[in-house]
Amino acid sequence: MTAMIEARGLVHEFHTKQGRTRSVVRAVDGVDLEVAEGEVVGFLGPNGAGKTTTLRMLTTLLTPDAGTARVAGYDVVAQSEDVRRRIGYVSQTGGVFSGARAGDEVMDHGMLYGRSRAEVEKRGRELFEQLQLDGLWTRMPRTMSGGQKRRLDIVMGLIHSPTLVFLDEPTTGLDPQARANLWEHIADLRTKRGATVLITTHYLDEADALADRIVVIDQGKIVANDTAANLKAQVSGDLVTLEVADATRVGAAAEQLRSLAGTVEITGSTVSGRVARAGRAVPGLVRELDRTGIELESIEVVRPTLDDVFLTLTGRSLRDAEASAEGSETAPDKGADQ
């Protein structure tokens, strides 16, 4: 199958200065990435991990300090114009000009790719309808809500019908209904238009629902690359949580669970641990607890999630890492790599 993205050893460094102290931050550190034609690939990692810097190199907005990349069959450095003609890119920060009418902005953008006025208007109005922007063709973006502006950014990225689409946090700021609508449109890019999609997101349900394959980046390096199902299978078991009715019996309940899980965590009257094939093991556990007189308020079994995968790979929760990075990120990487 044809590779739409083929990157080898990508490196990008940012140079920072605090007072007289200069330092180098290696935002992307030897990334290898391959995306086949027709794939939808989810690119996960916390803010500052290198997601957006990688995307900006692949979309010719940043020049790699080392390594090579071919996108849509063209070298991102030597043939950057050919790359840009064949891709769509929706950046995390957006790029709509607030001083023009939305429809005019879309028309100008589409015609820059050599499309006719009639073709661009037809395509643009279809996208407006699909992304719930009906009636906003003549509206100024500055009068739109944040969600409407985000959907307009996506129209701009898709107006020239690209065969390869880069979506950087595309559903940020959208309400649940608009997110669900956009999920359908992203899925249609592949199923109805044959497009290849690389999507960064911090919504794990989004990556799980949309992506054929998940790539996890942390501290500038790829730390995992597989299907969501295979990655979740690598997490050691389902999470079993027992809420014990009698606080004096928590220790005894923990011993019972430890016999299955090996390691348990106790928080107040709650005991939890990961159990392989919990669906088979839990009925026996419940019988043993009942036999020894340990009464439960509740028992919960949760299958591994992508956040559990991230925790296993990096020792951090993806959501916690996102929140921490948002509070601590500094220039120059703040705008360029989130």
Secondary structure, DSSP 8 states (H G I E B T S, - for coil): --EEEEEEEEEEEEEEEETTEEEEEEEEEEEEEEEETT-EEEEE--TTSSHHHHHHHHTTSS--SEEEEEETTEETTTTHHHHHHHEEEE-SS----TTS-HHHHHHHHHHTTT--HHHHHHHHHHHHHHTT-TT-TTS-GGGS-HHHHHHHHHHHHHTT--SEEEEESTTTT--HHHHHHHHHHHHHHHHTT--EEEEE-S-HHHHHHH-SEEEEEETTEEEEEE-HHHHHHTS-SEEEEEEESSGGGHHHHHHHHHHHHSSEEEETTEEEEEETTHHHHHHHHHHHHHHTT--EEEEEEE---HHHHHHHHHSS-HHHHHHHHHHH--TTHHHH--
